[in-house]
Structures are given as C-alpha cells and as structure tokens.
Amino acid sequence: METTGRLTTLLGSRLQSTSSISVADYEVMLALSEAPEARFRSSELASQMGWERSRLSHHLGRMEKRGLIQRVACADDSRGSEILLTPEGADAFRRCSAPHLRDIRELFVDALTPEQLAGVAKTVDALSAHLDRIESK
C-alpha cells in the first residue's frame, strides 16, 4: 500500500503540474472517452468508476464549471442526466494523455522486466476475479 500510495502521488503530482488536470478528472475523462457513444448516465459512471454517487456528483459539478464535461437530460428518462465530455474536455484529455502515459512508463513499467510485468498482470487478474466473486455473493 505504501508503494501504491507513492506511485499514485507521483503520477498525480506530475499530471497536475503538466496539465492542470487532477487524477480524479483524468479518471472521469478516461471513463467517458471509453464509454459507448462517449457518454454515461451519472449512476452508470459512478458504478463504472467505483465511486459513490454523491462524490461523483460533486466532482462533476467542479468539472462542469471548468468546462470539461456537460450534463444533459437523458433522452429516455426525464429524471436522469447523461454526462459527456465537452470539446474542451476532450481536448484537455488528449493533451494530458501522452505525458501521463509517459510518466506511467517511467515510474512503473520501466522498473519491471517483461516477465515481472506478465506476473503483475496475472496477479491483478486473479485478484480482480476473486473480488468479483466476493462482491457477487
């Protein structure tokens, strides 16, 4: 946990200093960029990210004020809203992704051999499957 915290702190610090985007902003923009039709209902986005809906709602409000995302009425449910990246948000995401991926390579990938990376992948897959089984009980 200590190493994960150090890695997360370094990545977040570099992301913020090079692009003025927080790790939380990046997580939201990544999820939206990979979403079907580049949009999610807010409840689906919260579930996808593993965030509580209230935390996501507050964060989306801050992102919306900065022009990174937009909330629009849901076409099939007047009570819901969908979240999408604005053109400014999509541009910010594109600009920050390459430097962020370079930082991930430098701080994580370059520290491991190909065999070690394969081992990490197997370990993460096993842990994820285990957690899926526990959560589905």
C-alpha positions in Angstrom: 0.0 0.0 0.0 2.9 2.3 0.7 4.4 1.9 -2.8 1.0 2.2 -4.4 0.5 5.5 -2.5 3.9 6.8 -3.5 3.2 5.9 -7.2 -0.2 7.5 -7.1 1.1 10.6 -5.5 3.9 11.0 -8.0 1.6 10.3 -11.0 -1.0 12.8 -9.7 1.6 15.5 -9.0 3.1 15.2 -12.5 -0.4 15.1 -14.1 -1.4 18.2 -12.2 1.8 20.1 -12.9 1.9 19.4 -16.6 -1.8 19.7 -17.5 -3.7 21.2 -14.5 -5.8 18.0 -14.6 -6.3 16.0 -11.4 -6.2 12.2 -11.2 -9.9 12.3 -10.5 -10.5 14.5 -13.6 -8.5 12.1 -15.6 -10.4 9.1 -14.3 -13.7 10.7 -15.3 -12.5 11.7 -18.7 -11.0 8.3 -19.4 -14.3 6.5 -18.5 -16.2 8.9 -20.7 -13.8 8.6 -23.6 -14.2 4.8 -23.5 -18.0 4.8 -23.0 -20.4 3.8 -25.7 -21.3 6.9 -27.5 -18.8 8.8 -25.3 -21.5 9.3 -22.6 -22.7 7.7 -19.4 -25.7 8.2 -17.1 -24.3 9.6 -13.9 -25.3 6.5 -11.9 -23.5 4.2 -14.5 -20.4 6.4 -14.4 -20.3 6.2 -10.6 -20.6 2.4 -10.9 -18.0 2.1 -13.6 -15.5 4.2 -11.6 -16.3 2.6 -8.2 -17.2 6.0 -6.7 -20.2 6.9 -4.5 -22.8 8.9 -6.4 -22.5 11.9 -4.1 -18.7 12.1 -4.6 -19.1 11.9 -8.3 -21.9 14.5 -8.4 -19.7 17.0 -6.5 -16.7 16.3 -8.7 -18.8 16.6 -11.9 -20.0 20.0 -10.7 -16.4 21.2 -10.4 -15.5 19.8 -13.8 -18.6 21.3 -15.4 -17.7 24.8 -14.0 -14.3 24.4 -15.7 -16.0 23.4 -19.0 -14.6 19.9 -19.1 -17.9 18.0 -19.0 -21.6 18.7 -19.7 -24.7 17.2 -18.1 -27.6 16.8 -20.5 -31.1 15.5 -19.9 -31.4 11.8 -20.5 -33.4 11.1 -23.7 -35.3 8.1 -22.2 -35.7 9.2 -18.6 -36.6 12.8 -17.8 -35.3 12.3 -14.2 -31.8 11.3 -15.2 -28.9 13.0 -16.8 -26.1 11.9 -19.0 -22.5 13.1 -18.7 -20.4 13.8 -21.7 -17.1 15.4 -22.5 -17.2 18.9 -23.9 -15.0 19.6 -26.9 -12.7 21.5 -24.4 -12.7 18.4 -22.1 -11.9 16.0 -25.0 -9.0 18.4 -26.0 -7.7 18.5 -22.4 -7.9 14.8 -22.2 -6.0 14.3 -25.4 -3.3 16.8 -24.4 -2.7 15.3 -21.0 -2.8 11.6 -22.0 0.5 11.3 -23.8 2.6 12.9 -21.0 0.6 10.9 -18.4 1.3 7.6 -20.2 5.0 8.5 -20.5 5.0 9.1 -16.7 3.4 5.7 -16.1 6.0 4.1 -18.3 8.9 5.8 -16.5 7.6 5.3 -12.9 6.1 1.8 -13.3 6.7 -0.1 -16.5 10.4 0.7 -16.8 11.0 -0.6 -13.3 10.0 -4.2 -14.2 11.2 -6.8 -16.6 8.8 -8.2 -19.2 8.4 -11.3 -17.0 7.7 -9.2 -14.0 5.0 -7.3 -15.9 3.4 -10.5 -17.0 3.4 -11.7 -13.4 1.8 -8.4 -12.3 -0.9 -8.9 -15.0 -1.6 -12.4 -13.8 -1.8 -11.3 -10.1 -4.1 -8.4 -10.9 -6.4 -10.6 -13.0 -6.5 -13.2 -10.2 -7.3 -10.6 -7.6 -9.9 -9.0 -9.7 -11.7 -12.3 -10.3 -11.5 -13.1 -6.6 -13.1 -9.7 -5.7 -15.8 -10.2 -8.4 -16.7 -13.5 -6.7 -16.8 -11.9 -3.3 -18.9 -8.9 -4.4 -21.4 -11.2 -6.2 -22.3 -13.1 -3.1 
